[in-house]
Amino acid sequence: MGMNCCKGKCWKIGALVVVGIAALGWVVMALWNWLMPALFAGTREIDYVHALGLLVLSKILFGGFRGHGCHGRWHRHRLENMTPEEREKFQTGMRGCCGGRSRNEVSDTPKE
């Protein structure tokens, strides 16, 4: 286990994100083309690129770019409920994943 395992996991997650965004864009396009022209006179059908643009626009207007949302709060709550030994073991495991460094490693580096 180690860096190679983590790199493979990162690639798989990245691929799933790309496939998910592509599928969501197709769903937006299909729903728009099915509903909007029938409901509102003068509305035309959109293509895939416009559907992705609509998806991004709706994310900006309604979702914002606030980071991880409640996901970060869940991790803080989980860490607070761990014993000091469990917390250290968890943080040690996370340091090796995807090139993460501990606070000690960052603060111990000489300043040039």
Backbone as XML, in Angstrom:
<?xml version="1.0"?>
<chain id="A" units="angstrom">
  <residue number="1" name="MET">
    <atom name="N" x="0.842" y="-1.177" z="0.000"/>
    <atom name="CA" x="0.000" y="0.000" z="0.000"/>
    <atom name="C" x="0.876" y="1.225" z="0.000"/>
  </residue>
  <residue number="2" name="GLY">
    <atom name="N" x="0.415" y="2.373" z="-0.101"/>
    <atom name="CA" x="1.260" y="3.551" z="-0.117"/>
    <atom name="C" x="0.824" y="4.490" z="-1.217"/>
  </residue>
  <residue number="3" name="MET">
    <atom name="N" x="1.821" y="5.132" z="-1.800"/>
    <atom name="CA" x="1.536" y="6.160" z="-2.795"/>
    <atom name="C" x="0.903" y="5.592" z="-4.055"/>
  </residue>
  <residue number="4" name="ASN">
    <atom name="N" x="1.347" y="4.417" z="-4.525"/>
    <atom name="CA" x="0.779" y="3.851" z="-5.751"/>
    <atom name="C" x="-0.698" y="3.532" z="-5.577"/>
  </residue>
  <residue number="5" name="CYS">
    <atom name="N" x="-1.061" y="3.020" z="-4.408"/>
    <atom name="CA" x="-2.467" y="2.714" z="-4.135"/>
    <atom name="C" x="-3.294" y="3.995" z="-4.123"/>
  </residue>
  <residue number="6" name="CYS">
    <atom name="N" x="-2.750" y="5.029" z="-3.515"/>
    <atom name="CA" x="-3.472" y="6.294" z="-3.423"/>
    <atom name="C" x="-3.606" y="6.959" z="-4.790"/>
  </residue>
  <residue number="7" name="LYS">
    <atom name="N" x="-2.554" y="6.878" z="-5.618"/>
    <atom name="CA" x="-2.632" y="7.462" z="-6.965"/>
    <atom name="C" x="-3.706" y="6.773" z="-7.781"/>
  </residue>
  <residue number="8" name="GLY">
    <atom name="N" x="-3.780" y="5.453" z="-7.677"/>
    <atom name="CA" x="-4.820" y="4.719" z="-8.394"/>
    <atom name="C" x="-6.203" y="5.103" z="-7.919"/>
  </residue>
  <residue number="9" name="LYS">
    <atom name="N" x="-6.349" y="5.292" z="-6.612"/>
    <atom name="CA" x="-7.635" y="5.689" z="-6.055"/>
    <atom name="C" x="-8.008" y="7.090" z="-6.520"/>
  </residue>
  <residue number="10" name="CYS">
    <atom name="N" x="-7.011" y="7.993" z="-6.561"/>
    <atom name="CA" x="-7.277" y="9.361" z="-7.021"/>
    <atom name="C" x="-7.709" y="9.375" z="-8.483"/>
  </residue>
  <residue number="11" name="TRP">
    <atom name="N" x="-7.076" y="8.572" z="-9.314"/>
    <atom name="CA" x="-7.465" y="8.495" z="-10.731"/>
    <atom name="C" x="-8.880" y="7.955" z="-10.888"/>
  </residue>
  <residue number="12" name="LYS">
    <atom name="N" x="-9.230" y="6.948" z="-10.089"/>
    <atom name="CA" x="-10.578" y="6.375" z="-10.170"/>
    <atom name="C" x="-11.625" y="7.399" z="-9.745"/>
  </residue>
  <residue number="13" name="ILE">
    <atom name="N" x="-11.341" y="8.131" z="-8.674"/>
    <atom name="CA" x="-12.287" y="9.143" z="-8.208"/>
    <atom name="C" x="-12.423" y="10.250" z="-9.249"/>
  </residue>
  <residue number="14" name="GLY">
    <atom name="N" x="-11.298" y="10.675" z="-9.836"/>
    <atom name="CA" x="-11.343" y="11.700" z="-10.883"/>
    <atom name="C" x="-12.158" y="11.255" z="-12.080"/>
  </residue>
  <residue number="15" name="ALA">
    <atom name="N" x="-11.971" y="9.994" z="-12.487"/>
    <atom name="CA" x="-12.735" y="9.463" z="-13.621"/>
    <atom name="C" x="-14.224" y="9.414" z="-13.290"/>
  </residue>
  <residue number="16" name="LEU">
    <atom name="N" x="-14.567" y="9.023" z="-12.059"/>
    <atom name="CA" x="-15.975" y="8.981" z="-11.663"/>
    <atom name="C" x="-16.593" y="10.385" z="-11.638"/>
  </residue>
  <residue number="17" name="VAL">
    <atom name="N" x="-15.819" y="11.375" z="-11.221"/>
    <atom name="CA" x="-16.315" y="12.752" z="-11.210"/>
    <atom name="C" x="-16.601" y="13.214" z="-12.631"/>
  </residue>
  <residue number="18" name="VAL">
    <atom name="N" x="-15.685" y="12.940" z="-13.556"/>
    <atom name="CA" x="-15.874" y="13.348" z="-14.961"/>
    <atom name="C" x="-17.099" y="12.656" z="-15.552"/>
  </residue>
  <residue number="19" name="VAL">
    <atom name="N" x="-17.236" y="11.364" z="-15.308"/>
    <atom name="CA" x="-18.395" y="10.620" z="-15.832"/>
    <atom name="C" x="-19.681" y="11.148" z="-15.202"/>
  </residue>
  <residue number="20" name="GLY">
    <atom name="N" x="-19.646" y="11.463" z="-13.904"/>
    <atom name="CA" x="-20.828" y="11.992" z="-13.227"/>
    <atom name="C" x="-21.258" y="13.335" z="-13.783"/>
  </residue>
  <residue number="21" name="ILE">
    <atom name="N" x="-20.287" y="14.227" z="-14.033"/>
    <atom name="CA" x="-20.614" y="15.537" z="-14.603"/>
    <atom name="C" x="-21.168" y="15.384" z="-16.011"/>
  </residue>
  <residue number="22" name="ALA">
    <atom name="N" x="-20.577" y="14.478" z="-16.792"/>
    <atom name="CA" x="-21.073" y="14.245" z="-18.156"/>
    <atom name="C" x="-22.503" y="13.711" z="-18.128"/>
  </residue>
  <residue number="23" name="ALA">
    <atom name="N" x="-22.773" y="12.779" z="-17.243"/>
    <atom name="CA" x="-24.123" y="12.214" z="-17.145"/>
    <atom name="C" x="-25.120" y="13.264" z="-16.664"/>
  </residue>
  <residue number="24" name="LEU">
    <atom name="N" x="-24.706" y="14.076" z="-15.700"/>
    <atom name="CA" x="-25.591" y="15.118" z="-15.199"/>
    <atom name="C" x="-25.889" y="16.149" z="-16.287"/>
  </residue>
  <residue number="25" name="GLY">
    <atom name="N" x="-24.902" y="16.465" z="-17.104"/>
    <atom name="CA" x="-25.131" y="17.375" z="-18.232"/>
    <atom name="C" x="-26.136" y="16.806" z="-19.216"/>
  </residue>
  <residue number="26" name="TRP">
    <atom name="N" x="-26.033" y="15.517" z="-19.481"/>
    <atom name="CA" x="-26.979" y="14.881" z="-20.393"/>
    <atom name="C" x="-28.392" y="14.892" z="-19.806"/>
  </residue>
  <residue number="27" name="VAL">
    <atom name="N" x="-28.507" y="14.649" z="-18.482"/>
    <atom name="CA" x="-29.820" y="14.660" z="-17.830"/>
    <atom name="C" x="-30.437" y="16.058" z="-17.910"/>
  </residue>
  <residue number="28" name="VAL">
    <atom name="N" x="-29.634" y="17.104" z="-17.667"/>
    <atom name="CA" x="-30.139" y="18.478" z="-17.756"/>
    <atom name="C" x="-30.622" y="18.765" z="-19.173"/>
  </residue>
  <residue number="29" name="MET">
    <atom name="N" x="-29.833" y="18.358" z="-20.172"/>
    <atom name="CA" x="-30.217" y="18.579" z="-21.563"/>
    <atom name="C" x="-31.531" y="17.854" z="-21.894"/>
  </residue>
  <residue number="30" name="ALA">
    <atom name="N" x="-31.634" y="16.601" z="-21.492"/>
    <atom name="CA" x="-32.836" y="15.823" z="-21.798"/>
    <atom name="C" x="-34.070" y="16.415" z="-21.123"/>
  </residue>
  <residue number="31" name="LEU">
    <atom name="N" x="-33.933" y="16.798" z="-19.858"/>
    <atom name="CA" x="-35.079" y="17.379" z="-19.154"/>
    <atom name="C" x="-35.482" y="18.729" z="-19.746"/>
  </residue>
  <residue number="32" name="TRP">
    <atom name="N" x="-34.499" y="19.560" z="-20.063"/>
    <atom name="CA" x="-34.804" y="20.858" z="-20.669"/>
    <atom name="C" x="-35.540" y="20.667" z="-21.987"/>
  </residue>
  <residue number="33" name="ASN">
    <atom name="N" x="-35.000" y="19.819" z="-22.859"/>
    <atom name="CA" x="-35.595" y="19.627" z="-24.179"/>
    <atom name="C" x="-36.960" y="18.958" z="-24.103"/>
  </residue>
  <residue number="34" name="TRP">
    <atom name="N" x="-37.230" y="18.219" z="-23.048"/>
    <atom name="CA" x="-38.519" y="17.560" z="-22.898"/>
    <atom name="C" x="-39.554" y="18.518" z="-22.306"/>
  </residue>
  <residue number="35" name="LEU">
    <atom name="N" x="-39.143" y="19.311" z="-21.288"/>
    <atom name="CA" x="-40.112" y="20.122" z="-20.568"/>
    <atom name="C" x="-40.267" y="21.558" z="-21.075"/>
  </residue>
  <residue number="36" name="MET">
    <atom name="N" x="-39.176" y="22.252" z="-21.253"/>
    <atom name="CA" x="-39.247" y="23.698" z="-21.481"/>
    <atom name="C" x="-39.992" y="24.086" z="-22.758"/>
  </residue>
  <residue number="37" name="PRO">
    <atom name="N" x="-39.707" y="23.472" z="-23.918"/>
    <atom name="CA" x="-40.478" y="23.874" z="-25.112"/>
    <atom name="C" x="-41.972" y="23.582" z="-24.992"/>
  </residue>
  <residue number="38" name="ALA">
    <atom name="N" x="-42.325" y="22.540" z="-24.238"/>
    <atom name="CA" x="-43.738" y="22.211" z="-24.073"/>
    <atom name="C" x="-44.430" y="23.156" z="-23.087"/>
  </residue>
  <residue number="39" name="LEU">
    <atom name="N" x="-43.701" y="23.631" z="-22.084"/>
    <atom name="CA" x="-44.308" y="24.480" z="-21.064"/>
    <atom name="C" x="-44.322" y="25.965" z="-21.432"/>
  </residue>
  <residue number="40" name="PHE">
    <atom name="N" x="-43.272" y="26.427" z="-22.077"/>
    <atom name="CA" x="-43.141" y="27.851" z="-22.366"/>
    <atom name="C" x="-42.977" y="28.058" z="-23.868"/>
  </residue>
  <residue number="41" name="ALA">
    <atom name="N" x="-43.915" y="28.800" z="-24.453"/>
    <atom name="CA" x="-43.863" y="29.083" z="-25.888"/>
    <atom name="C" x="-42.639" y="29.944" z="-26.193"/>
  </residue>
  <residue number="42" name="GLY">
    <atom name="N" x="-41.953" y="29.642" z="-27.245"/>
    <atom name="CA" x="-40.781" y="30.404" z="-27.656"/>
    <atom name="C" x="-39.468" y="29.883" z="-27.091"/>
  </residue>
  <residue number="43" name="THR">
    <atom name="N" x="-39.511" y="28.904" z="-26.216"/>
    <atom name="CA" x="-38.280" y="28.321" z="-25.678"/>
    <atom name="C" x="-37.795" y="27.260" z="-26.646"/>
  </residue>
  <residue number="44" name="ARG">
    <atom name="N" x="-36.526" y="27.325" z="-26.980"/>
    <atom name="CA" x="-35.984" y="26.347" z="-27.931"/>
    <atom name="C" x="-35.203" y="25.260" z="-27.195"/>
  </residue>
  <residue number="45" name="GLU">
    <atom name="N" x="-34.915" y="24.199" z="-27.890"/>
    <atom name="CA" x="-34.130" y="23.101" z="-27.317"/>
    <atom name="C" x="-32.670" y="23.529" z="-27.216"/>
  </residue>
  <residue number="46" name="ILE">
    <atom name="N" x="-31.935" y="22.905" z="-26.295"/>
    <atom name="CA" x="-30.524" y="23.220" z="-26.110"/>
    <atom name="C" x="-29.677" y="21.995" z="-26.435"/>
  </residue>
  <residue number="47" name="ASP">
    <atom name="N" x="-28.404" y="22.245" z="-26.755"/>
    <atom name="CA" x="-27.496" y="21.129" z="-27.007"/>
    <atom name="C" x="-26.715" y="20.815" z="-25.725"/>
  </residue>
  <residue number="48" name="TYR">
    <atom name="N" x="-25.827" y="19.839" z="-25.816"/>
    <atom name="CA" x="-25.104" y="19.336" z="-24.645"/>
    <atom name="C" x="-24.230" y="20.413" z="-24.002"/>
  </residue>
  <residue number="49" name="VAL">
    <atom name="N" x="-23.540" y="21.201" z="-24.810"/>
    <atom name="CA" x="-22.655" y="22.239" z="-24.270"/>
    <atom name="C" x="-23.459" y="23.290" z="-23.514"/>
  </residue>
  <residue number="50" name="HIS">
    <atom name="N" x="-24.619" y="23.663" z="-24.048"/>
    <atom name="CA" x="-25.465" y="24.625" z="-23.355"/>
    <atom name="C" x="-26.000" y="24.042" z="-22.045"/>
  </residue>
  <residue number="51" name="ALA">
    <atom name="N" x="-26.264" y="22.757" z="-22.030"/>
    <atom name="CA" x="-26.733" y="22.108" z="-20.802"/>
    <atom name="C" x="-25.647" y="22.139" z="-19.731"/>
  </residue>
  <residue number="52" name="LEU">
    <atom name="N" x="-24.387" y="21.898" z="-20.127"/>
    <atom name="CA" x="-23.286" y="21.994" z="-19.159"/>
    <atom name="C" x="-23.138" y="23.431" z="-18.658"/>
  </residue>
  <residue number="53" name="GLY">
    <atom name="N" x="-23.286" y="24.399" z="-19.559"/>
    <atom name="CA" x="-23.232" y="25.802" z="-19.147"/>
    <atom name="C" x="-24.349" y="26.151" z="-18.185"/>
  </residue>
  <residue number="54" name="LEU">
    <atom name="N" x="-25.534" y="25.645" z="-18.430"/>
    <atom name="CA" x="-26.665" y="25.865" z="-17.535"/>
    <atom name="C" x="-26.400" y="25.233" z="-16.173"/>
  </residue>
  <residue number="55" name="LEU">
    <atom name="N" x="-25.771" y="24.075" z="-16.172"/>
    <atom name="CA" x="-25.417" y="23.394" z="-14.933"/>
    <atom name="C" x="-24.419" y="24.231" z="-14.122"/>
  </residue>
  <residue number="56" name="VAL">
    <atom name="N" x="-23.401" y="24.767" z="-14.768"/>
    <atom name="CA" x="-22.407" y="25.607" z="-14.099"/>
    <atom name="C" x="-23.052" y="26.890" z="-13.595"/>
  </residue>
  <residue number="57" name="LEU">
    <atom name="N" x="-23.894" y="27.502" z="-14.412"/>
    <atom name="CA" x="-24.577" y="28.730" z="-14.013"/>
    <atom name="C" x="-25.456" y="28.496" z="-12.788"/>
  </residue>
  <residue number="58" name="SER">
    <atom name="N" x="-26.187" y="27.403" z="-12.770"/>
    <atom name="CA" x="-27.036" y="27.118" z="-11.616"/>
    <atom name="C" x="-26.204" y="26.847" z="-10.369"/>
  </residue>
  <residue number="59" name="LYS">
    <atom name="N" x="-25.030" y="26.231" z="-10.535"/>
    <atom name="CA" x="-24.136" y="26.009" z="-9.394"/>
    <atom name="C" x="-23.647" y="27.337" z="-8.841"/>
  </residue>
  <residue number="60" name="ILE">
    <atom name="N" x="-23.293" y="28.268" z="-9.724"/>
    <atom name="CA" x="-22.822" y="29.583" z="-9.283"/>
    <atom name="C" x="-23.943" y="30.350" z="-8.591"/>
  </residue>
  <residue number="61" name="LEU">
    <atom name="N" x="-25.132" y="30.371" z="-9.196"/>
    <atom name="CA" x="-26.226" y="31.169" z="-8.660"/>
    <atom name="C" x="-26.843" y="30.581" z="-7.396"/>
  </residue>
  <residue number="62" name="PHE">
    <atom name="N" x="-27.009" y="29.275" z="-7.358"/>
    <atom name="CA" x="-27.748" y="28.661" z="-6.256"/>
    <atom name="C" x="-26.880" y="27.879" z="-5.271"/>
  </residue>
  <residue number="63" name="GLY">
    <atom name="N" x="-25.735" y="27.383" z="-5.711"/>
    <atom name="CA" x="-24.920" y="26.567" z="-4.822"/>
    <atom name="C" x="-23.696" y="27.281" z="-4.314"/>
  </residue>
  <residue number="64" name="GLY">
    <atom name="N" x="-23.148" y="28.167" z="-5.118"/>
    <atom name="CA" x="-21.933" y="28.856" z="-4.726"/>
    <atom name="C" x="-20.740" y="27.911" z="-4.740"/>
  </residue>
  <residue number="65" name="PHE">
    <atom name="N" x="-19.616" y="28.443" z="-4.316"/>
    <atom name="CA" x="-18.400" y="27.640" z="-4.235"/>
    <atom name="C" x="-17.892" y="27.719" z="-2.799"/>
  </residue>
  <residue number="66" name="ARG">
    <atom name="N" x="-18.593" y="27.058" z="-1.899"/>
    <atom name="CA" x="-18.296" y="27.146" z="-0.485"/>
    <atom name="C" x="-17.358" y="26.058" z="0.008"/>
  </residue>
  <residue number="67" name="GLY">
    <atom name="N" x="-16.771" y="25.294" z="-0.838"/>
    <atom name="CA" x="-15.867" y="24.244" z="-0.372"/>
    <atom name="C" x="-16.589" y="22.937" z="-0.162"/>
  </residue>
  <residue number="68" name="HIS">
    <atom name="N" x="-16.336" y="22.319" z="0.966"/>
    <atom name="CA" x="-16.810" y="20.957" z="1.202"/>
    <atom name="C" x="-18.173" y="20.883" z="1.873"/>
  </residue>
  <residue number="69" name="GLY">
    <atom name="N" x="-18.734" y="21.973" z="2.283"/>
    <atom name="CA" x="-20.054" y="21.948" z="2.913"/>
    <atom name="C" x="-20.036" y="21.202" z="4.223"/>
  </residue>
  <residue number="70" name="CYS">
    <atom name="N" x="-21.015" y="20.356" z="4.459"/>
    <atom name="CA" x="-21.121" y="19.640" z="5.725"/>
    <atom name="C" x="-20.105" y="18.510" z="5.824"/>
  </residue>
  <residue number="71" name="HIS">
    <atom name="N" x="-19.463" y="18.162" z="4.722"/>
    <atom name="CA" x="-18.485" y="17.071" z="4.736"/>
    <atom name="C" x="-17.364" y="17.362" z="5.728"/>
  </residue>
  <residue number="72" name="GLY">
    <atom name="N" x="-16.870" y="18.594" z="5.763"/>
    <atom name="CA" x="-15.811" y="18.967" z="6.691"/>
    <atom name="C" x="-16.273" y="18.928" z="8.132"/>
  </residue>
  <residue number="73" name="ARG">
    <atom name="N" x="-17.510" y="19.349" z="8.383"/>
    <atom name="CA" x="-18.040" y="19.293" z="9.748"/>
    <atom name="C" x="-18.142" y="17.861" z="10.228"/>
  </residue>
  <residue number="74" name="TRP">
    <atom name="N" x="-18.492" y="16.929" z="9.351"/>
    <atom name="CA" x="-18.612" y="15.525" z="9.722"/>
    <atom name="C" x="-17.253" y="14.987" z="10.154"/>
  </residue>
  <residue number="75" name="HIS">
    <atom name="N" x="-16.192" y="15.347" z="9.428"/>
    <atom name="CA" x="-14.862" y="14.875" z="9.786"/>
    <atom name="C" x="-14.410" y="15.466" z="11.119"/>
  </residue>
  <residue number="76" name="ARG">
    <atom name="N" x="-14.688" y="16.748" z="11.368"/>
    <atom name="CA" x="-14.320" y="17.349" z="12.652"/>
    <atom name="C" x="-15.032" y="16.643" z="13.784"/>
  </residue>
  <residue number="77" name="HIS">
    <atom name="N" x="-16.318" y="16.372" z="13.602"/>
    <atom name="CA" x="-17.099" y="15.685" z="14.632"/>
    <atom name="C" x="-16.535" y="14.286" z="14.872"/>
  </residue>
  <residue number="78" name="ARG">
    <atom name="N" x="-16.171" y="13.617" z="13.803"/>
    <atom name="CA" x="-15.617" y="12.274" z="13.911"/>
    <atom name="C" x="-14.276" y="12.308" z="14.644"/>
  </residue>
  <residue number="79" name="LEU">
    <atom name="N" x="-13.415" y="13.264" z="14.339"/>
    <atom name="CA" x="-12.120" y="13.382" z="15.017"/>
    <atom name="C" x="-12.294" y="13.720" z="16.490"/>
  </residue>
  <residue number="80" name="GLU">
    <atom name="N" x="-13.281" y="14.547" z="16.820"/>
    <atom name="CA" x="-13.507" y="14.914" z="18.212"/>
    <atom name="C" x="-13.910" y="13.722" z="19.056"/>
  </residue>
  <residue number="81" name="ASN">
    <atom name="N" x="-14.582" y="12.743" z="18.461"/>
    <atom name="CA" x="-15.044" y="11.572" z="19.205"/>
    <atom name="C" x="-13.992" y="10.482" z="19.313"/>
  </residue>
  <residue number="82" name="MET">
    <atom name="N" x="-12.839" y="10.650" z="18.678"/>
    <atom name="CA" x="-11.782" y="9.647" z="18.735"/>
    <atom name="C" x="-10.921" y="9.853" z="19.976"/>
  </residue>
  <residue number="83" name="THR">
    <atom name="N" x="-10.332" y="8.753" z="20.430"/>
    <atom name="CA" x="-9.341" y="8.851" z="21.496"/>
    <atom name="C" x="-8.067" y="9.431" z="20.893"/>
  </residue>
  <residue number="84" name="PRO">
    <atom name="N" x="-7.164" y="9.975" z="21.717"/>
    <atom name="CA" x="-5.916" y="10.517" z="21.166"/>
    <atom name="C" x="-5.119" y="9.497" z="20.353"/>
  </residue>
  <residue number="85" name="GLU">
    <atom name="N" x="-5.139" y="8.227" z="20.768"/>
    <atom name="CA" x="-4.416" y="7.190" z="20.022"/>
    <atom name="C" x="-5.058" y="6.962" z="18.654"/>
  </residue>
  <residue number="86" name="GLU">
    <atom name="N" x="-6.398" y="6.898" z="18.627"/>
    <atom name="CA" x="-7.095" y="6.709" z="17.352"/>
    <atom name="C" x="-6.876" y="7.903" z="16.427"/>
  </residue>
  <residue number="87" name="ARG">
    <atom name="N" x="-6.889" y="9.106" z="16.988"/>
    <atom name="CA" x="-6.685" y="10.315" z="16.192"/>
    <atom name="C" x="-5.282" y="10.327" z="15.572"/>
  </residue>
  <residue number="88" name="GLU">
    <atom name="N" x="-4.274" y="9.958" z="16.353"/>
    <atom name="CA" x="-2.905" y="9.930" z="15.836"/>
    <atom name="C" x="-2.757" y="8.877" z="14.742"/>
  </residue>
  <residue number="89" name="LYS">
    <atom name="N" x="-3.372" y="7.712" z="14.932"/>
    <atom name="CA" x="-3.311" y="6.654" z="13.931"/>
    <atom name="C" x="-3.991" y="7.106" z="12.632"/>
  </residue>
  <residue number="90" name="PHE">
    <atom name="N" x="-5.138" y="7.769" z="12.754"/>
    <atom name="CA" x="-5.857" y="8.269" z="11.585"/>
    <atom name="C" x="-5.037" y="9.318" z="10.845"/>
  </residue>
  <residue number="91" name="GLN">
    <atom name="N" x="-4.456" y="10.265" z="11.586"/>
    <atom name="CA" x="-3.679" y="11.332" z="10.960"/>
    <atom name="C" x="-2.409" y="10.788" z="10.328"/>
  </residue>
  <residue number="92" name="THR">
    <atom name="N" x="-1.791" y="9.777" z="10.938"/>
    <atom name="CA" x="-0.610" y="9.153" z="10.354"/>
    <atom name="C" x="-0.973" y="8.472" z="9.042"/>
  </residue>
  <residue number="93" name="GLY">
    <atom name="N" x="-2.102" y="7.813" z="8.981"/>
    <atom name="CA" x="-2.546" y="7.176" z="7.740"/>
    <atom name="C" x="-2.852" y="8.184" z="6.655"/>
  </residue>
  <residue number="94" name="MET">
    <atom name="N" x="-3.385" y="9.347" z="7.028"/>
    <atom name="CA" x="-3.726" y="10.367" z="6.041"/>
    <atom name="C" x="-2.497" y="11.078" z="5.495"/>
  </residue>
  <residue number="95" name="ARG">
    <atom name="N" x="-1.406" y="11.123" z="6.263"/>
    <atom name="CA" x="-0.196" y="11.800" z="5.803"/>
    <atom name="C" x="0.379" y="11.147" z="4.563"/>
  </residue>
  <residue number="96" name="GLY">
    <atom name="N" x="0.275" y="9.830" z="4.462"/>
    <atom name="CA" x="0.851" y="9.125" z="3.329"/>
    <atom name="C" x="-0.024" y="9.134" z="2.093"/>
  </residue>
  <residue number="97" name="CYS">
    <atom name="N" x="-1.260" y="9.559" z="2.228"/>
    <atom name="CA" x="-2.190" y="9.509" z="1.104"/>
    <atom name="C" x="-2.077" y="10.770" z="0.251"/>
  </residue>
  <residue number="98" name="CYS">
    <atom name="N" x="-1.851" y="10.609" z="-1.016"/>
    <atom name="CA" x="-1.822" y="11.700" z="-1.996"/>
    <atom name="C" x="-0.807" y="12.777" z="-1.652"/>
  </residue>
  <residue number="99" name="GLY">
    <atom name="N" x="0.296" y="12.393" z="-1.052"/>
    <atom name="CA" x="1.387" y="13.329" z="-0.824"/>
    <atom name="C" x="1.167" y="14.303" z="0.310"/>
  </residue>
  <residue number="100" name="GLY">
    <atom name="N" x="0.238" y="14.015" z="1.239"/>
    <atom name="CA" x="-0.002" y="14.919" z="2.354"/>
    <atom name="C" x="1.168" y="14.945" z="3.310"/>
  </residue>
  <residue number="101" name="ARG">
    <atom name="N" x="1.373" y="16.107" z="3.954"/>
    <atom name="CA" x="2.457" y="16.237" z="4.921"/>
    <atom name="C" x="1.868" y="16.645" z="6.256"/>
  </residue>
  <residue number="102" name="SER">
    <atom name="N" x="2.522" y="16.229" z="7.317"/>
    <atom name="CA" x="2.038" y="16.582" z="8.641"/>
    <atom name="C" x="2.440" y="18.006" z="8.979"/>
  </residue>
  <residue number="103" name="ARG">
    <atom name="N" x="1.856" y="18.557" z="10.038"/>
    <atom name="CA" x="2.207" y="19.904" z="10.472"/>
    <atom name="C" x="3.658" y="19.948" z="10.934"/>
  </residue>
  <residue number="104" name="ASN">
    <atom name="N" x="4.112" y="18.886" z="11.587"/>
    <atom name="CA" x="5.486" y="18.854" z="12.075"/>
    <atom name="C" x="6.469" y="18.876" z="10.919"/>
  </residue>
  <residue number="105" name="GLU">
    <atom name="N" x="6.162" y="18.132" z="9.851"/>
    <atom name="CA" x="7.056" y="18.105" z="8.705"/>
    <atom name="C" x="7.136" y="19.479" z="8.054"/>
  </residue>
  <residue number="106" name="VAL">
    <atom name="N" x="6.031" y="20.189" z="8.023"/>
    <atom name="CA" x="6.015" y="21.514" z="7.403"/>
    <atom name="C" x="6.769" y="22.510" z="8.275"/>
  </residue>
  <residue number="107" name="SER">
    <atom name="N" x="6.572" y="22.459" z="9.600"/>
    <atom name="CA" x="7.196" y="23.441" z="10.483"/>
    <atom name="C" x="8.669" y="23.134" z="10.712"/>
  </residue>
  <residue number="108" name="ASP">
    <atom name="N" x="9.129" y="21.887" z="10.535"/>
    <atom name="CA" x="10.512" y="21.528" z="10.768"/>
    <atom name="C" x="11.410" y="21.812" z="9.583"/>
  </residue>
  <residue number="109" name="THR">
    <atom name="N" x="10.854" y="22.212" z="8.452"/>
    <atom name="CA" x="11.685" y="22.469" z="7.289"/>
    <atom name="C" x="12.469" y="23.755" z="7.486"/>
  </residue>
  <residue number="110" name="PRO">
    <atom name="N" x="13.742" y="23.762" z="7.123"/>
    <atom name="CA" x="14.546" y="24.982" z="7.325"/>
    <atom name="C" x="14.086" y="26.102" z="6.393"/>
  </residue>
  <residue number="111" name="LYS">
    <atom name="N" x="14.145" y="27.302" z="6.901"/>
    <atom name="CA" x="13.768" y="28.468" z="6.100"/>
    <atom name="C" x="15.002" y="28.986" z="5.399"/>
  </residue>
  <residue number="112" name="GLU">
    <atom name="N" x="14.861" y="29.237" z="4.110"/>
    <atom name="CA" x="16.004" y="29.712" z="3.330"/>
    <atom name="C" x="15.863" y="31.168" z="3.001"/>
  </residue>
</chain>
